[in-house]
């Protein structure tokens, strides 16, 4: 897990637990964590994930402190920016 300070969490239809942290998103499968929106490929504003939400139809969204909105694409196994201001 990228950080122990969890700001928000959600569980998807597959049972994965998604955790929003100040340094990215962590997905827990019951055994191990995988980190997203973290590291050298993302600036600090992108890494500060404040909220995470799974819609009724299974779409996973992550919002950052800076106002950026990301959608998780399962086929890419990654988050793609959708907007922000």
C-alpha positions as CSV (number, residue, x, y, z in Angstrom):
1,X,0.0,0.0,0.0
2,X,1.4,3.4,-0.9
3,X,0.5,5.0,2.4
4,X,-1.2,4.1,5.7
5,X,-3.4,7.2,5.7
6,X,-6.6,6.2,3.9
7,X,-8.9,9.1,2.9
8,X,-11.7,7.1,1.3
9,X,-12.5,3.5,0.2
10,X,-14.9,1.5,-1.9
11,X,-15.5,-2.1,-2.9
12,X,-16.2,-3.1,-6.5
13,X,-18.4,-5.9,-7.9
14,X,-15.4,-8.3,-8.0
15,X,-14.7,-7.8,-4.4
16,X,-11.6,-5.6,-4.8
17,X,-11.1,-3.0,-2.1
18,X,-10.0,0.4,-3.5
19,X,-8.3,2.8,-1.1
20,X,-7.7,6.5,-1.8
21,X,-4.5,7.9,-0.3
22,X,-2.4,11.1,-0.5
23,X,0.0,9.2,-2.8
24,X,-2.3,7.3,-5.1
25,X,-4.9,4.6,-5.2
26,X,-4.3,1.1,-3.8
27,X,-6.3,-2.0,-4.9
28,X,-6.4,-4.8,-2.4
29,X,-7.4,-8.3,-3.7
30,X,-7.4,-10.0,-0.3
31,X,-3.7,-10.9,-0.6
32,X,-1.7,-8.0,-1.9
33,X,-1.9,-4.4,-2.9
34,X,-1.5,-2.9,-6.4
35,X,-0.8,0.9,-6.6
36,X,-2.2,3.3,-9.2
37,X,-1.8,7.0,-9.9
38,X,1.5,7.0,-8.0
39,X,5.2,7.3,-8.8
40,X,7.3,9.0,-11.4
41,X,4.5,9.0,-14.1
42,X,2.2,11.2,-12.0
43,X,2.7,14.6,-10.5
44,X,1.9,15.3,-6.8
45,X,-1.5,16.8,-7.7
46,X,-2.5,13.6,-9.4
47,X,-1.3,11.4,-6.6
48,X,-3.4,13.2,-3.9
49,X,-6.6,11.1,-4.3
50,X,-9.3,12.4,-2.0
51,X,-12.2,10.3,-3.0
52,X,-13.1,7.0,-4.7
53,X,-16.5,5.8,-5.8
54,X,-18.0,2.8,-7.6
55,X,-21.3,3.5,-9.4
56,X,-24.3,1.1,-9.5
57,X,-23.2,0.0,-12.9
58,X,-19.6,-0.8,-11.7
59,X,-17.7,2.3,-13.0
60,X,-14.9,3.2,-10.7
61,X,-14.0,6.9,-10.3
62,X,-11.2,8.6,-8.4
63,X,-11.1,12.4,-7.6
64,X,-8.0,14.3,-6.6
65,X,-7.6,17.3,-4.3
66,X,-6.8,19.5,-7.3
67,X,-10.1,18.6,-9.0
68,X,-9.0,16.0,-11.5
69,X,-11.3,13.2,-12.1
70,X,-10.1,9.7,-13.2
71,X,-12.0,6.7,-14.5
72,X,-10.6,3.2,-14.1
73,X,-10.5,1.2,-17.3
74,X,-10.4,-2.5,-16.7
75,X,-9.1,-3.3,-20.2
76,X,-6.1,-1.0,-19.5
77,X,-5.8,-1.9,-15.8
78,X,-5.2,1.9,-15.3
79,X,-7.0,5.1,-14.5
80,X,-7.5,7.7,-17.3
81,X,-8.1,11.4,-16.6
82,X,-11.6,12.6,-17.5
83,X,-11.6,16.2,-16.5
84,X,-10.7,18.7,-13.9
85,X,-10.3,22.4,-13.4
